[in-house]
């Protein structure tokens, strides 16, 4: 017969054949906030350390090691393993949590204090190794508030230093971001080099866009090419539109297209950068995959919605854009492609200069019926 109970110290006990397991149900929480090479192994080291510490302590019973690898400490809500640990505490599975430091547990003072109070109310103690105190000790909450404030200031300082370092790298033409599709980052200076198989698919996408194919048709062709080369990548509409509007493919790099902001509820959100933070444009950062001329006309096609399905009427300006696009893409086609538009073959495009196009003022008129694709090309 087995029974469970709780002793006077708040420790869970299990009775098995008359013997009570009075060990404290203990868990450890580990976290590293970055995947940089300098921290490789840090997460595993933390986990192994606490596992051995708990298993060799006769007063503790290991419940589990909870860890968020590569997760920021700014918000507890974005860390799934910490949330799972809190749920297990609510279920009474854990009575003692071991963690390296306040900064590993939380860097937002308000969240940290609120969570510790919640755990204390559940009879759960949090032990911070670096600061050498327990959350339920005498004066623990006062100490917690002081140390959490210090931890938050340290976090702010680190974030500012990282932002400064990132700006310095950008000004030297060395962005930290992962290379976009079609490129690979090489060497300690993160130079971007073209990946030929991926670049071929990018060129096909831009060429078909320049030929005024619809988004669904471009997606079908690009996914066919991915499947043919044994890739599991599946292109979707949003991914394609991002590709077609990215300066990356003409060799330029624009930083901070997206950024993080704190919303009214104090939550961190990723948003499109609309002047929230400064941007840096690095021209000629890497080799282009498509010409500026083709890229420019594709931007016009996208902006006017000319690649969307269901269009049947075009104004004079849109007709001019379509004709200009056809004129740009025609020299890029092989004779085979010009007679069979189902699967155009792409030649390696030269990188011409961007021509100046004078657009005459457009008088208001009733939209005309669209001509056939061949007529537009003419």
C-alpha positions in Angstrom: 0.0 0.0 0.0 1.3 3.4 -0.9 0.3 6.8 0.5 1.5 10.3 0.0 1.6 13.0 2.5 3.4 16.2 3.5 5.6 16.6 6.6 5.7 19.6 8.9 8.5 21.2 6.7 6.3 21.1 3.6 8.1 18.1 2.1 6.2 15.5 0.2 6.5 12.0 1.6 5.7 8.7 0.0 4.9 5.7 2.2 6.0 2.4 0.7 6.0 -0.6 3.1 5.9 1.7 6.1 8.9 3.8 4.9 8.3 7.5 4.2 10.3 9.2 1.5 10.9 12.5 3.2 13.1 13.9 0.5 12.2 17.3 -0.9 10.8 17.1 -4.5 13.3 19.2 -6.3 13.7 20.7 -9.8 16.3 22.8 -11.4 15.8 25.6 -13.9 18.5 26.3 -16.5 18.7 29.0 -19.2 21.1 30.5 -21.7 20.0 33.4 -23.8 22.1 33.1 -26.9 23.4 30.4 -29.2 26.7 32.2 -29.9 29.8 30.0 -30.1 31.1 31.4 -26.8 28.3 29.8 -25.0 28.3 26.4 -26.7 28.0 23.8 -24.0 26.9 26.2 -21.3 23.3 24.9 -21.3 24.3 21.3 -21.1 26.8 22.1 -18.4 24.2 23.7 -16.3 21.7 20.8 -16.7 24.4 18.2 -15.9 25.6 20.1 -12.9 22.2 20.4 -11.3 21.2 16.8 -12.1 24.3 15.5 -10.3 23.8 18.0 -7.4 20.3 16.8 -6.7 20.9 13.1 -7.2 23.8 13.1 -4.8 21.9 15.1 -2.1 20.1 12.7 0.3 17.6 15.4 1.2 16.4 16.0 -2.3 14.4 13.9 -4.8 14.9 14.9 -8.5 11.6 15.8 -10.2 13.2 17.1 -13.4 15.5 19.5 -15.1 13.7 22.3 -16.8 15.6 24.4 -19.3 15.1 27.0 -22.0 18.0 27.0 -24.4 18.6 30.2 -26.4 15.7 32.0 -24.8 15.8 35.6 -23.7 15.2 36.3 -20.0 13.3 39.5 -20.6 9.9 37.9 -20.5 8.9 34.8 -18.5 5.9 34.2 -20.8 8.0 33.4 -23.8 9.9 30.6 -22.0 7.9 27.3 -22.4 10.0 25.2 -19.9 9.7 27.8 -17.2 6.0 27.9 -17.7 5.9 24.1 -17.5 7.8 24.2 -14.2 5.4 26.7 -12.7 2.4 24.5 -13.7 4.1 21.5 -12.0 4.5 23.6 -8.9 0.8 24.4 -9.0 0.1 20.7 -9.2 2.2 20.1 -6.1 5.0 18.1 -7.9 7.8 20.5 -7.0 8.6 22.1 -3.6 12.2 23.3 -4.2 13.6 25.0 -7.3 17.4 25.4 -7.8 18.7 28.0 -10.3 22.0 29.6 -11.0 21.0 33.2 -10.4 18.2 35.8 -10.5 19.3 36.8 -14.0 18.9 33.2 -15.2 15.4 33.0 -13.6 14.1 36.4 -14.7 15.4 39.8 -15.8 12.2 41.7 -15.5 11.9 42.8 -11.9 8.1 43.0 -11.8 7.7 39.5 -13.3 10.4 38.1 -11.0 8.9 39.4 -7.8 5.3 38.4 -8.8 6.4 34.9 -9.7 8.4 34.3 -6.5 5.4 35.5 -4.4 3.1 33.1 -6.3 5.5 30.2 -5.7 5.9 31.1 -2.0 2.2 31.0 -1.7 2.2 27.5 -3.1 4.9 26.5 -0.6 7.6 26.4 -3.2 11.1 27.7 -2.4 13.4 29.1 -5.0 17.1 28.8 -4.2 19.5 31.2 -6.1 23.0 29.8 -6.1 25.0 32.9 -7.1 23.2 35.2 -4.6 23.2 32.4 -2.0 19.7 32.9 -0.6 16.3 31.2 -0.5 13.1 33.0 -1.5 11.4 32.0 1.8 14.3 33.0 4.1 14.1 35.8 6.6 14.1 39.1 4.6 14.0 37.0 1.4 11.5 39.2 -0.4 13.3 42.4 0.5 16.6 40.9 -0.7 14.8 39.6 -3.8 13.5 43.0 -4.7 17.0 44.6 -4.3 18.8 41.9 -6.3 16.1 41.7 -9.0 16.5 45.5 -9.5 20.3 45.0 -9.9 19.8 42.1 -12.3 17.4 44.3 -14.4 20.0 47.1 -14.6 22.7 44.6 -15.6 20.4 43.2 -18.3 19.7 46.7 -19.6 23.4 47.4 -19.7 24.2 44.2 -21.5 21.4 45.0 -24.1 22.8 48.4 -24.6 26.3 47.0 -25.1 25.0 44.4 -27.6 23.1 47.1 -29.5 26.2 49.3 -29.6 28.3 46.3 -30.8 25.7 45.5 -33.5 25.8 49.1 -34.8 29.6 49.0 -34.9 29.5 45.8 -37.0 26.9 47.3 -39.3 28.9 50.4 -39.9 31.8 48.1 -40.8 29.6 46.3 -43.3 29.4 43.1 -41.2 25.8 42.4 -40.2 25.1 39.7 -37.5 22.0 38.4 -39.1 21.8 34.9 -40.7 22.3 35.0 -44.5 19.1 35.0 -46.5 17.9 32.2 -48.8 20.2 32.0 -51.8 23.3 32.8 -49.7 25.5 31.3 -47.0 27.5 33.2 -44.4 31.2 32.2 -44.5 34.1 33.0 -42.2 34.5 35.0 -39.0 33.5 38.2 -40.9 30.3 36.5 -42.1 30.8 37.2 -45.8 27.8 36.2 -47.8 28.3 33.8 -50.8 25.8 32.7 -53.3 24.4 29.1 -53.1 24.0 28.2 -56.8 21.0 25.9 -56.5 19.1 28.3 -54.3 20.1 31.3 -56.5 18.6 29.5 -59.5 15.2 29.3 -57.8 15.4 32.9 -56.8 16.2 34.0 -60.4 13.3 31.9 -61.7 10.9 33.6 -59.2 12.0 37.1 -60.2 11.9 36.2 -63.9 8.4 34.8 -63.7 7.3 37.9 -61.7 8.8 40.1 -64.4 6.9 38.2 -67.0 3.7 39.0 -65.0 2.9 35.4 -63.9 0.5 35.3 -61.0 1.8 34.5 -57.4 0.2 31.1 -57.4 2.0 30.1 -60.7 5.3 31.3 -59.4 4.9 29.4 -56.2 4.0 26.2 -58.1 7.2 26.5 -60.2 9.5 27.3 -57.3 8.1 24.4 -55.2 8.5 22.1 -58.2 12.2 23.1 -58.4 12.7 22.6 -54.6 11.2 19.2 -54.8 13.3 18.3 -57.8 16.5 19.1 -55.9 15.4 17.1 -52.9 14.6 20.1 -50.7 11.7 20.0 -48.1 11.3 23.8 -48.4 7.7 24.8 -49.3 7.3 28.4 -50.6 4.2 30.2 -49.5 2.7 33.5 -50.6 4.1 35.6 -47.7 7.6 34.1 -48.2 7.5 34.8 -51.9 6.4 38.4 -51.5 9.2 39.0 -48.9 11.7 37.6 -51.4 10.5 39.7 -54.3 10.8 42.9 -52.2 14.1 42.2 -50.5 17.1 44.4 -51.3 19.3 41.4 -50.5 18.9 40.0 -54.0 20.5 43.0 -55.7 23.5 42.8 -53.3 22.4 45.4 -50.7 21.6 44.9 -47.0 19.1 46.9 -45.0 19.2 46.4 -41.2 16.3 46.4 -38.8 13.5 45.7 -41.2 11.8 44.4 -38.2 12.3 45.3 -34.5 11.1 44.5 -31.0 8.9 46.8 -29.0 7.1 46.7 -25.7 3.4 47.0 -26.1 1.0 48.7 -23.7 0.8 45.5 -21.7 4.5 45.2 -21.2 4.9 42.3 -23.7 7.7 42.2 -26.2 6.5 42.0 -29.8 8.1 41.8 -33.2 6.8 44.5 -35.6 7.7 46.0 -38.9 10.1 48.8 -38.3 8.2 52.0 -39.1 10.8 54.4 -37.6 11.0 52.7 -34.2 14.8 52.2 -34.6 17.4 53.5 -36.9 18.3 51.5 -40.1 21.6 51.1 -41.9 21.8 50.5 -45.7 24.9 48.6 -46.9 25.2 48.9 -50.6 27.2 46.2 -52.4 27.4 44.1 -49.3 27.4 40.9 -51.3 27.1 39.6 -54.9 23.6 40.2 -56.5 21.4 37.4 -57.8 19.2 39.5 -59.9 19.7 42.8 -61.8 18.6 46.1 -60.4 16.5 46.7 -63.5 14.5 43.5 -63.1 14.2 44.1 -59.3 12.9 47.6 -59.9 10.1 46.7 -62.3 9.1 43.8 -60.0 8.6 46.3 -57.2 6.2 48.2 -59.4 4.3 45.1 -60.3 4.0 44.1 -56.6 3.0 47.6 -55.5 0.3 47.8 -58.0 -1.0 44.3 -57.2 -0.4 43.1 -60.8 0.8 39.7 -59.7 -2.4 39.0 -57.8 -5.0 36.6 -59.2 -8.3 37.9 -60.3 -7.2 41.1 -62.1 -9.1 41.8 -65.3 -8.8 45.5 -65.8 -5.8 47.8 -65.9 -5.3 51.5 -66.1 -2.9 53.2 -68.5 0.0 53.4 -65.9 -0.4 49.7 -65.1 -0.3 48.8 -68.8 3.0 50.8 -69.2 4.5 48.9 -66.2 3.5 45.5 -67.7 5.0 46.5 -71.1 8.2 47.7 -69.5 8.4 44.4 -67.5 8.0 42.3 -70.6 10.7 44.4 -72.4 13.1 43.8 -69.5 12.5 40.0 -69.2 12.4 39.2 -72.9 16.2 39.3 -73.4 16.7 37.0 -70.4 14.8 34.1 -72.1 16.4 31.4 -74.3 14.7 30.6 -77.6 13.1 27.5 -76.0 11.6 29.6 -73.2 10.2 32.2 -75.5 8.1 29.6 -77.3 7.1 27.8 -74.1 6.2 30.0 -71.1 5.3 27.0 -68.9 8.9 26.5 -67.8 11.1 29.4 -68.8 14.9 28.7 -68.9 16.9 31.5 -67.2 20.1 32.8 -68.4 22.6 34.4 -66.0 21.5 38.1 -66.1 24.0 40.8 -66.4 23.7 43.6 -64.0 22.7 46.6 -66.0 22.4 50.2 -64.8 18.9 51.4 -63.9 17.4 53.3 -66.8 15.6 56.5 -66.3 12.0 56.2 -67.4 9.9 59.3 -67.9 6.2 58.7 -67.1 3.8 61.1 -68.7 0.9 62.3 -66.6 -2.0 59.9 -66.9 -5.5 61.4 -67.7 -8.4 59.8 -65.9 -10.2 57.4 -68.1 -12.3 54.3 -67.9 -10.2 51.2 -67.3 -9.7 49.2 -70.5 -10.0 45.5 -71.0 -6.6 43.7 -70.7 -4.9 42.4 -73.8 -3.5 38.9 -74.1 0.0 38.2 -72.7 1.6 38.1 -76.1 0.0 41.4 -77.0 1.4 43.0 -73.8 4.8 41.8 -74.6 4.6 43.6 -78.0 
